[in-house]
Amino acid sequence: MPAREVTAKIIELGRHADGVGTVNDEGEVARCFVPFALPGETVRISVQGNSAILLDVLEKSQQRIEPFCAHFTKCGGCVIQHLNEDAYRTWKRNIVVTALVNKGLGGNSVGELIDAHGAGRRRLSLHVRAIKGGWKVGFMIAGSHQILDLDRCPVAVQDLQKVVPLARVLASAFKDTGRDLDIRFTETAEGLDCDITGAKAEGYDTLADLADCAEEHDLARVSVGGDIIVERRKPYLVMGTARVTPPSGSFLQATTLGEETLAELVREYVGPDCTTVADLFCGVGSFALRLAEQVPVYAADSNEEAINALDYAYRHTSDLKPVDAKDRNLFKNPLSEFELKPFDVVVFNPPRAGAEAQVRELVTSSINRVVAVSCDPASFARDAEILCSGGFTLDKVTPVDQFKWSSHIEVVALFTRANSS
């Protein structure tokens, strides 16, 4: 069906920040999804199927504000800079509420949204493409494979405001690649950590250029495909009393305040009476190392490098309780009900797919207190339904907003049940 220009009335804001609108299509009312439109607005759109492009806002919502970034609506990152703060907070909290309601769990346990943007995103991943006479550097344009050439990203921390020209310098070391590169910059306590993917560091000239760039721009570390090429200083992140050097390109929480907020909620929900805890899908130990200040921890994750980084940090930090760090694929090999017997509390923080296999073992175990951390409300709600069907009660859910102006949201939740032993 060809695209048509029509007028639509926006009735609500969808899960991904699209305005959900209605159009009169040949006498029948049809729904459509309009990026950057807000509830209550009348808009002119180009619609094809149920997807639409916003052409003009005929009647504006009182909740509409001026976006702070010149790249907004073109960049594929932020999706909702145009909504005022109060309405934004309500919409984002309701993402979690709706996910739970859809599983029959209700939304009364969901607390107020915590803003954890802090000083900004501590990591940027830039796409780099060779063009005639140089390099195009930026993020993908929304809905395309084209790169939006950037000058800076205002949602990032101050030290990452300078990395767009730096990415061009790093890319120039790969003169003959002919392929797109991805360069990930991470703010650390020792300076910027850079990981380049999409090419190989081969040849004296490439290695020398990367080393010269690291020296000139005072970079802590430069890696290519995860292999360290230059390490002028060992980059580290502070996690409680520990210092962790993350593997190149490894998973980290988006903001420093986001990590600290999630960790503090985890400690609160674990409670003061815990004598031993399992931290599953633990990554480099943002929860485990903080919990170990008070209680012995078993920590497991399928990323061997992350586990090695956690173990190294534990062994080089004084006054921590024992940390038993294990490389284990918890999707294929979850802790069984028998392996779970030694623990008072289980914490889990899986990728977006959730932790269904592990959750089903928790239901049959003697564990009576579970702390769930999730970056995906849908998989969280599915796992919550399994736990609640197995006798747990969903006591508290705290939404944490470290991906501000996007549709992503983190949650930390507490589940308890009466003694099942």
C-alpha positions in Angstrom: 0.0 0.0 0.0 1.5 3.4 -0.9 2.1 6.0 1.7 -0.7 8.6 2.2 -0.8 12.0 3.9 -3.6 12.1 6.5 -4.5 13.8 9.8 -4.3 11.8 13.0 -5.3 12.3 16.6 -2.7 11.0 19.1 -4.4 9.2 22.0 -1.5 7.8 24.0 2.3 7.3 24.2 3.5 3.8 23.4 6.1 1.6 25.0 8.8 2.8 22.6 7.8 6.5 22.8 5.8 6.5 19.6 2.5 8.4 19.7 -0.3 6.0 19.2 -2.8 7.7 16.8 -6.1 7.1 15.1 -6.8 7.9 11.5 -10.0 7.7 9.5 -9.0 5.4 6.7 -11.8 5.2 4.0 -14.5 5.4 6.6 -12.8 3.1 9.2 -10.8 4.1 12.2 -7.3 2.6 12.1 -4.4 2.8 14.6 -0.9 4.1 13.7 2.4 4.7 15.4 3.9 8.2 15.0 7.4 8.9 16.3 7.8 12.2 18.1 4.1 12.9 18.5 2.5 13.3 21.9 -0.9 12.5 23.4 -3.6 15.1 22.7 -2.0 16.3 19.6 -3.5 16.5 16.1 -0.8 15.8 13.6 -0.3 15.6 9.8 1.5 12.3 9.0 2.6 10.2 6.1 1.2 6.7 6.9 2.0 3.4 5.4 0.3 0.4 7.0 0.4 1.3 10.7 3.8 3.1 10.6 3.9 6.9 10.1 6.2 9.8 9.7 5.4 13.0 11.4 5.1 15.9 8.9 3.6 18.6 11.1 2.0 19.2 14.5 -1.3 21.0 13.9 -2.4 21.1 17.6 0.4 20.9 20.2 0.3 19.2 23.6 0.9 21.4 26.6 3.4 18.8 27.6 5.6 19.4 24.5 8.9 21.1 25.2 11.9 22.1 23.1 14.5 19.3 22.7 18.0 20.2 24.0 19.9 18.4 21.3 20.2 19.6 17.7 20.4 16.0 16.5 17.1 14.9 18.1 14.7 13.1 15.7 17.6 12.4 13.4 19.9 10.5 15.7 18.8 6.9 16.6 19.6 7.4 20.3 17.2 9.5 22.3 13.5 9.2 21.4 11.7 11.5 23.9 13.4 14.8 24.6 10.3 16.6 23.6 8.1 15.7 26.7 8.2 17.7 29.9 9.7 16.1 33.0 6.5 15.3 35.0 4.9 13.6 32.0 8.1 11.8 31.1 8.5 10.4 34.6 4.9 9.1 34.6 5.3 7.5 31.1 8.5 5.8 32.1 7.2 4.4 35.3 4.1 3.1 33.5 6.3 1.0 31.2 7.0 -1.2 34.2 3.5 -1.0 35.5 2.0 -2.1 32.2 4.4 -5.0 31.8 3.4 -6.3 35.2 -0.3 -5.7 34.7 -0.1 -7.7 31.4 1.1 -10.7 33.4 -1.8 -10.3 36.0 0.6 -9.0 38.7 -0.8 -5.5 39.1 1.3 -2.3 39.4 0.8 -1.4 43.1 4.3 -2.7 44.0 6.0 -0.2 41.6 7.6 2.7 43.4 8.5 6.1 42.1 11.0 6.5 39.3 14.6 7.2 40.4 16.6 9.5 38.0 20.0 8.0 37.7 21.4 9.9 34.7 23.9 11.7 37.0 26.8 13.3 35.1 25.7 11.4 31.9 26.5 8.2 30.0 30.0 7.0 30.7 30.3 5.0 27.5 29.7 5.9 23.8 29.8 3.5 20.9 30.4 5.4 17.6 30.1 4.0 14.1 32.9 5.1 11.7 32.7 4.9 7.9 35.3 5.8 5.4 34.2 8.6 3.0 36.1 10.5 0.3 38.6 12.6 2.1 38.0 11.3 5.6 35.7 9.6 8.0 32.1 9.9 8.9 31.6 9.4 12.7 28.4 9.2 14.7 25.3 7.2 15.5 23.0 5.4 13.1 20.1 7.6 11.8 16.8 6.2 13.2 15.4 3.5 11.0 18.3 3.4 8.6 21.9 2.2 8.1 23.1 5.7 7.4 25.5 7.4 9.9 24.6 10.8 11.3 27.8 12.8 11.4 28.1 14.2 14.9 30.0 16.9 16.6 29.2 15.7 20.2 26.6 13.9 22.3 25.1 16.0 25.1 23.9 13.0 27.1 27.4 11.8 27.7 29.8 12.7 30.5 32.2 15.6 29.9 35.2 13.5 29.0 33.3 11.9 26.2 32.4 15.2 24.5 35.7 15.2 22.7 35.7 11.7 21.3 34.1 12.3 17.9 37.3 13.9 16.4 39.4 11.4 18.4 37.5 8.5 16.6 38.6 10.0 13.3 42.2 10.0 14.4 42.0 6.3 15.6 40.2 5.2 12.4 42.9 6.8 10.3 45.3 4.1 11.6 43.3 1.6 9.5 44.0 3.1 6.1 43.1 0.1 4.0 40.3 -1.5 5.9 37.5 -0.4 3.5 35.0 -1.5 6.2 32.9 0.2 8.9 34.5 0.4 12.3 32.9 0.6 15.7 34.8 2.5 18.4 33.7 2.2 22.0 34.9 4.8 24.5 34.5 4.3 28.2 35.3 6.8 30.9 37.4 5.3 33.7 39.3 6.7 36.7 42.6 6.5 34.7 41.2 8.2 31.5 39.5 6.9 28.4 39.5 3.2 27.5 39.0 2.7 23.7 38.0 -0.6 22.0 37.9 -0.8 18.2 36.0 -3.5 16.3 35.6 -4.2 12.6 39.3 -4.3 11.7 42.5 -6.1 12.7 45.6 -4.3 14.1 48.1 -5.6 11.5 51.3 -4.1 10.4 53.9 -1.8 12.0 52.3 1.4 10.7 48.9 0.6 12.2 50.3 -0.3 15.6 52.6 2.8 15.6 49.7 5.1 14.7 47.6 3.7 17.5 50.4 4.1 20.0 51.0 7.7 18.8 47.3 8.5 19.2 47.2 7.0 22.7 50.2 9.1 23.7 49.0 12.4 22.1 45.5 12.1 23.5 46.5 10.6 26.9 44.4 7.5 26.5 44.6 4.9 29.2 44.1 1.9 26.9 43.5 1.1 23.3 42.2 -2.4 22.2 41.3 -3.8 18.8 38.8 -6.6 18.8 39.4 -7.1 22.5 43.2 -7.4 22.2 45.1 -4.8 24.1 47.4 -2.8 21.7 48.4 0.0 24.1 48.0 0.2 27.9 49.6 3.3 29.2 47.7 3.0 32.5 45.4 0.2 33.7 41.9 1.6 33.5 39.7 0.9 36.4 36.3 1.6 37.9 35.6 2.0 41.6 33.0 -0.5 42.9 32.6 0.0 46.6 36.1 -0.3 48.1 37.3 -2.3 45.1 39.0 -1.2 41.9 37.9 -3.2 38.8 39.7 -3.2 35.4 36.9 -4.2 33.0 37.8 -6.3 30.0 37.8 -4.3 26.7 34.2 -3.7 25.6 32.7 -5.7 28.5 29.2 -4.9 29.8 28.9 -1.9 32.2 25.9 0.0 33.6 25.3 3.1 31.5 26.0 5.7 34.1 28.1 5.8 37.3 25.1 7.0 39.3 23.0 4.2 37.7 25.4 1.6 38.9 25.6 3.0 42.4 21.8 3.3 42.6 21.2 -0.2 41.5 23.9 -1.5 43.8 22.5 0.4 46.8 19.0 -1.0 46.1 20.4 -4.5 45.9 22.1 -4.1 49.2 19.0 -2.7 50.8 16.8 -5.6 49.4 19.3 -8.3 50.4 18.8 -7.1 53.9 21.1 -6.9 57.0 20.4 -10.5 58.2 21.8 -12.3 55.2 24.7 -14.6 55.9 25.6 -15.7 52.4 24.4 -14.6 49.0 24.5 -15.7 45.3 25.0 -13.0 42.7 24.0 -14.6 39.3 24.8 -13.0 36.0 27.3 -10.9 38.0 29.4 -9.4 35.2 32.5 -7.7 36.6 31.1 -7.6 40.1 29.3 -4.3 40.5 27.0 -5.9 43.1 29.2 -8.8 44.3 32.1 -6.6 45.3 29.9 -4.2 47.3 27.9 -7.1 48.9 31.3 -8.7 49.9 31.9 -5.8 52.2 29.3 -7.4 54.5 28.7 -11.0 53.5 30.3 -13.9 51.6 29.3 -14.0 48.0 29.1 -16.7 45.3 29.3 -14.9 41.9 28.6 -16.5 38.5 28.6 -15.4 34.9 29.3 -16.9 31.5 31.8 -14.2 30.6 35.1 -15.7 31.6 37.0 -12.4 31.2 34.5 -10.6 33.4 34.8 -13.3 36.1 38.6 -13.0 35.9 38.4 -9.2 36.4 36.1 -9.7 39.4 38.3 -12.3 40.9 41.4 -10.1 40.4 39.7 -7.1 42.0 38.5 -9.3 45.0 42.0 -10.6 45.6 43.5 -7.1 45.5 41.0 -5.5 47.9 41.4 -5.8 51.6 38.7 -6.5 54.2 36.2 -8.2 51.9 34.3 -11.3 52.8 35.1 -14.4 50.6 34.0 -14.1 47.0 33.8 -17.4 45.0 33.7 -16.3 41.4 32.8 -18.9 38.8 32.6 -19.0 35.0 29.2 -20.6 34.4 26.5 -20.4 31.7 23.4 -19.9 33.7 21.1 -20.1 30.7 22.2 -23.7 29.9 23.3 -24.7 33.4 21.4 -22.8 36.1 22.1 -23.4 39.8 19.9 -26.4 40.8 17.7 -26.4 43.9 20.4 -28.4 45.6 23.2 -26.0 44.7 21.0 -23.1 46.0 20.7 -24.6 49.5 23.7 -22.8 51.1 22.3 -19.3 50.3 20.0 -17.0 52.2 19.4 -14.7 49.3 19.8 -14.9 45.5 20.4 -11.8 43.3 20.1 -12.1 39.6 20.8 -9.5 36.8 20.4 -11.2 33.4 20.7 -9.8 29.9 17.5 -8.8 28.1 16.4 -12.4 27.6 15.8 -12.7 31.3 16.6 -15.6 33.6 13.7 -18.1 33.0 15.8 -21.3 33.5 17.3 -20.0 36.7 14.0 -18.7 38.0 12.3 -22.1 37.6 15.1 -23.6 39.8 14.5 -20.8 42.4 10.8 -21.8 42.6 11.7 -25.4 43.5 14.5 -24.4 45.9 14.4 -23.5 49.6 15.3 -19.8 48.8 12.8 -17.4 50.3 14.3 -14.1 49.3 15.2 -13.0 45.7 16.4 -9.7 44.4 15.9 -9.3 40.7 17.6 -6.6 38.5 16.5 -6.2 34.9 16.9 -4.0 31.9 13.8 -5.3 30.2 10.4 -4.9 31.7 8.8 -7.7 29.5 11.3 -10.4 30.5 11.2 -9.2 34.1 7.4 -9.5 34.2 7.6 -13.0 32.7 10.2 -14.1 35.4 8.1 -12.3 38.1 5.0 -14.3 37.0 7.0 -17.6 37.4 8.2 -16.6 40.8 4.8 -15.5 42.0 3.2 -18.6 40.7 5.8 -20.6 42.7 4.8 -19.0 46.0 6.8 -15.7 46.0 5.3 -12.3 46.7 6.4 -9.3 44.7 7.1 -6.9 47.5 8.8 -3.9 45.9 9.7 -2.8 42.4 11.9 0.3 41.9 12.3 1.7 38.4 15.7 3.3 37.8 16.2 5.7 34.9 19.9 5.6 33.8 19.0 5.6 30.0 17.3 9.0 30.2 15.4 10.2 27.1 15.3 6.6 25.7 12.6 4.0 26.1 15.0 1.8 28.2 14.3 1.4 31.9 16.0 -0.7 34.7 14.2 -2.2 37.7 15.2 -3.7 41.0 12.7 -5.9 42.7 12.3 -7.8 45.9 10.5 -11.2 46.1 9.9 -13.0 49.3 7.9 -16.0 50.5 7.1 -17.8 53.7 9.6 -20.4 54.8 9.3 -23.3 52.3 11.7 -25.7 54.0 
